């Protein structure tokens, strides 16, 4: 990797600011189309997913499934099992070794395979005339794509600046397992990491103002809350957070519920209140690039910003904050930047997964969103105890909900809460993409004793009583 802008003489077809998943997607796409690309990175290469997001969290989630397995085994007669943590630091170090390996193989080692990409290390920002600068030196480029990602949000709570607290990165770097953790926030980050530490043996309290997964279907949030409470995770829905302080070597969080104050205590505090785009250091106002209220860069359906020739993709836009959507949007941005803005961003069949247990997976519209869009909405909700796979596995935590247009029977959304729900959502995503009706889905052939078969049963339940169906009947 080389620094190509020290003298300001290099010129590129495209400059990509940010060397994470979106940045690499944009740079590789443009280079494969013959463009000369400057990929500008600042700090650790690889971005959120491989370094501090998807990879480390899912590695720890999988490790703690081993801890939960003995408890799950009690559902079966005649089985006794045991698992215990003998070296938490070793678990953490193995997770980090995976991160380091994937950063090398999927990012650092990839660059030399693309001759059209020059890696530039430095901080990028716009000058007063809107020109792109890197460490104060101009970097001439025909087009620019901004892919600087996001970072954890720190809520504005009295005392937060003076106490020890963690984000999703630092909490997974602790080589001593805390005895107790307060998780502030009930979104996907809070939900996933709360379960990791609870299954590791910590006493976990989730404190949230909107319940678990507030953007999900209410049936799913309520069922997941029950599942968490059955595991010993306390879920507290509060009106507001008042203040936080160090006390007795730990953390004391004062919350307000219905006008009454209460103190929640734990050894560690995890802030999981969302993420904010990394835009403040770019001097976007100098270039006339508009942002939304939380700092995300405004883009249209072609990934264009308010400045001609400048595009943005990934978490920095503040929308669809999933690594696969960052890569998809960045690829579109690169294609449009190089080939006349012909491609349109489409997230209508975007699958989303929360790696809790049971897993939450969704695609398309919620019931509320479908009604707001003017549809004559029909829904079908199937509890998991009506799915043969769940009965055989003796784990019926969850449900499947399908949303459809009543007039056309066309599927509008699918929402799954199931231990293996994540592996079923792509089927629903393809059904939505293909414009299928619930009758089409219900008539398809599905393999028996699979979780995905629950989609067929839920589709059939729009017009039939599932109790009247034979286990294998089409």
C-alpha positions, -999 to 999 in steps of 0.1 A, spaced: 0 0 0 13 34 -9 8 71 -1 0 86 -35 -8 122 -27 22 136 -10 31 159 -39 -5 165 -52 5 155 -87 -15 122 -90 -49 124 -107 -76 97 -105 -109 89 -122 -124 82 -88 -115 89 -52 -132 67 -26 -130 81 10 -132 53 35 -116 19 34 -143 -3 49 -167 -27 32 -184 1 12 -151 17 2 -137 -16 -10 -168 -24 -29 -168 9 -47 -130 9 -54 -130 -27 -68 -161 -21 -89 -146 10 -105 -112 -6 -110 -128 -36 -127 -144 -12 -151 -111 3 -159 -110 33 -137 -79 46 -119 -90 47 -82 -76 63 -51 -89 44 -20 -84 68 10 -82 51 44 -76 66 78 -69 44 108 -75 6 108 -83 -7 74 -115 -28 70 -142 -7 86 -169 -16 111 -180 -51 101 -147 -70 102 -131 -50 130 -157 -42 155 -191 -52 143 -204 -84 125 -173 -106 129 -164 -102 165 -200 -101 178 -211 -132 158 -180 -151 169 -188 -144 206 -225 -152 200 -215 -186 186 -191 -193 215 -219 -186 240 -243 -209 222 -220 -236 235 -226 -223 271 -264 -224 265 -265 -258 249 -265 -278 282 -295 -258 294 -312 -264 261 -304 -301 264 -327 -304 294 -357 -302 270 -348 -338 261 -353 -367 286 -323 -387 296 -297 -361 286 -274 -343 311 -247 -320 298 -224 -293 312 -203 -264 298 -182 -239 317 -159 -210 309 -124 -219 320 -105 -189 305 -126 -159 293 -94 -141 281 -87 -171 258 -122 -167 243 -116 -130 237 -82 -136 222 -95 -162 198 -122 -138 187 -96 -111 180 -74 -136 161 -103 -142 137 -108 -105 133 -71 -100 125 -70 -129 101 -101 -117 81 -89 -81 80 -57 -94 63 -73 -119 39 -104 -99 30 -89 -64 29 -51 -59 31 -43 -89 9 -70 -80 -16 -56 -46 -27 -26 -59 -46 -49 -80 -67 -64 -48 -83 -38 -28 -103 -62 1 -107 -64 9 -70 -39 31 -52 -43 31 -14 -38 65 2 -34 68 40 -46 100 55 -75 122 67 -97 135 39 -117 167 40 -131 192 15 -114 226 10 -132 259 7 -135 255 -30 -150 220 -26 -118 202 -38 -108 170 -20 -78 172 3 -59 144 21 -38 155 51 -38 190 36 -27 180 1 -50 181 -29 -61 148 -44 -75 155 -79 -103 131 -89 -130 132 -115 -156 117 -92 -158 111 -54 -176 85 -33 -179 90 5 -179 58 25 -166 68 59 -190 46 79 -204 52 114 -195 50 151 -213 42 183 -236 69 196 -230 83 231 -262 95 247 -265 129 264 -269 118 300 -257 137 330 -224 122 343 -217 101 312 -185 119 304 -169 111 338 -177 74 342 -164 42 328 -186 29 300 -183 7 270 -194 5 234 -199 -26 214 -161 -27 206 -146 -22 241 -171 -45 259 -158 -74 237 -122 -66 246 -126 -71 283 -104 -101 293 -120 -103 327 -157 -114 325 -178 -88 344 -202 -101 371 -230 -78 359 -237 -55 330 -263 -28 323 -271 -27 286 -285 7 276 -306 3 245 -329 -24 231 -319 -24 195 -301 -52 177 -266 -44 192 -280 -43 227 -300 -74 223 -272 -95 208 -245 -85 233 -269 -87 263 -274 -124 255 -236 -130 250 -228 -118 285 -259 -134 301 -250 -168 287 -214 -162 299 -227 -159 334 -231 -122 340 -262 -107 355 -276 -86 327 -302 -58 328 -314 -42 295 -327 -7 301 -346 8 271 -371 35 265 -389 17 237 -387 -20 245 -368 -47 227 -364 -42 189 -389 -13 187 -388 -13 149 -398 -49 147 -434 -62 147 -448 -59 182 -455 -96 185 -419 -103 179 -406 -77 204 -430 -91 231 -421 -128 224 -383 -120 224 -387 -102 257 -404 -133 272 -375 -155 259 -349 -132 274 -366 -131 307 -368 -169 307 -330 -168 304 -327 -145 334 -321 -113 315 -340 -84 330 -357 -61 305 -366 -27 320 -386 -3 298 -382 32 313 -394 67 305 -359 83 305 -323 80 317 -316 107 344 -280 104 354 -251 80 358 -223 78 382 -195 56 395 -205 39 428 -188 12 449 -165 3 420 -193 -1 396 -220 19 377 -252 34 391 -277 44 364 -307 65 376 -338 59 354 -372 75 355 -404 54 351 -438 70 353 -423 99 373 -405 77 398 -367 75 400 -349 42 404 -312 32 405 -299 3 384 -265 -10 394 -239 -32 377 -202 -36 373 -201 -24 337 -222 -2 315 -227 -9 277 -240 19 256 -260 4 227 -281 34 217 -274 33 180 -247 46 156 -240 80 141 -224 86 107 -187 97 105 -191 131 87 -180 159 110 -143 158 99 -151 159 62 -160 196 61 -190 188 40 -205 223 43 -176 237 23 -186 215 -6 -223 222 -3 -230 186 7 -262 183 26 -267 161 57 -297 150 77 -304 157 114 -280 130 127 -253 138 103 -260 113 76 -252 124 41 -284 129 20 -284 109 -12 -310 103 -39 -319 69 -54 -287 70 -76 -265 75 -45 -258 111 -56 -252 138 -29 -262 174 -33 -229 182 -50 -224 171 -86 -199 144 -90 -199 134 -53 -217 102 -42 -221 85 -8 -228 49 3 -230 28 34 -235 38 71 -224 73 64 -258 79 47 -276 69 79 -298 43 63 -299 5 59 -269 0 82 -260 -35 71 -227 -45 56 -243 -61 26 -263 -30 19 -232 -8 22 -215 -30 -4 -245 -30 -26 -250 8 -24 -213 14 -30 -213 -8 -61 -242 12 -75 -225 45 -66 -193 34 -85 -212 22 -115 -232 54 -116 -202 76 -111 -184 59 -141 -215 52 -163 -240 81 -164 -262 75 -132 -283 47 -147 -288 24 -117 -314 29 -89 -310 18 -53 -337 -7 -43 -341 -19 -7 -377 -32 -11 -366 -68 -6 -338 -61 19 -335 -89 45 -324 -80 80 -313 -103 108 -308 -99 145 -286 -128 158 -303 -132 191 -316 -166 202 -343 -170 189 -332 -151 159 -351 -123 144 -353 -120 106 -375 -97 85 -380 -84 50 -404 -59 34 -431 -39 52 -443 -42 87 -481 -43 93 -480 -6 104 -459 4 74 -482 -14 50 -513 3 64 -495 37 62 -488 30 26 -525 26 19 -527 -12 15 -558 -32 25 -537 -53 49 -541 -89 57 -518 -107 81 -512 -143 91 -494 -151 124 -483 -187 131 -468 -196 165 -438 -218 163 -456 -247 181 -474 -252 148 -441 -258 129 -430 -295 130 -393 -286 130 -398 -266 162 -417 -295 178 -390 -320 169 -363 -297 183 -384 -291 214 -380 -254 210 -411 -235 201 -400 -200 211 -412 -177 184 -436 -171 156 -438 -162 119 -459 -133 105 -467 -126 69 -481 -93 56 -501 -92 24 -523 -69 4 -559 -80 8 -570 -71 -26 -542 -88 -46 -529 -113 -21 -494 -101 -29 -469 -106 -2 -457 -73 14 -435 -84 43 -423 -114 63 -411 -115 99 -397 -145 117 -387 -151 153 -372 -186 155 -340 -203 167 -330 -208 130 -350 -179 115 -320 -162 99 -316 -190 74 -352 -188 63 -355 -151 55 -339 -152 20 -367 -174 8 -392 -147 18 -370 -121 3 -370 -138 -31 -408 -143 -28 -413 -106 -23 -388 -98 -51 -408 -121 -75 -441 -104 -66 -455 -137 -52 -489 -140 -35 -494 -158 -3 -512 -185 -24 -481 -189 -45 -460 -193 -15 -484 -218 2 -484 -239 -30 -446 -243 -32 -429 -275 -22 -408 -271 10 -387 -297 27 -403 -312 57 -389 -307 92 -372 -274 83 -378 -240 98 -384 -225 64 -414 -248 60 -430 -225 85 -433 -199 57 -455 -223 37 -477 -230 67 -480 -194 76 -490 -186 40 -516 -214 40 -530 -201 73 -543 -169 56 -572 -190 44 -570 -223 64 -568 -235 100 -533 -249 104 -548 -274 129 -567 -290 100 -536 -296 80 -517 -329 79 -481 -327 89 -469 -334 53 -499 -324 32 -492 -300 4 
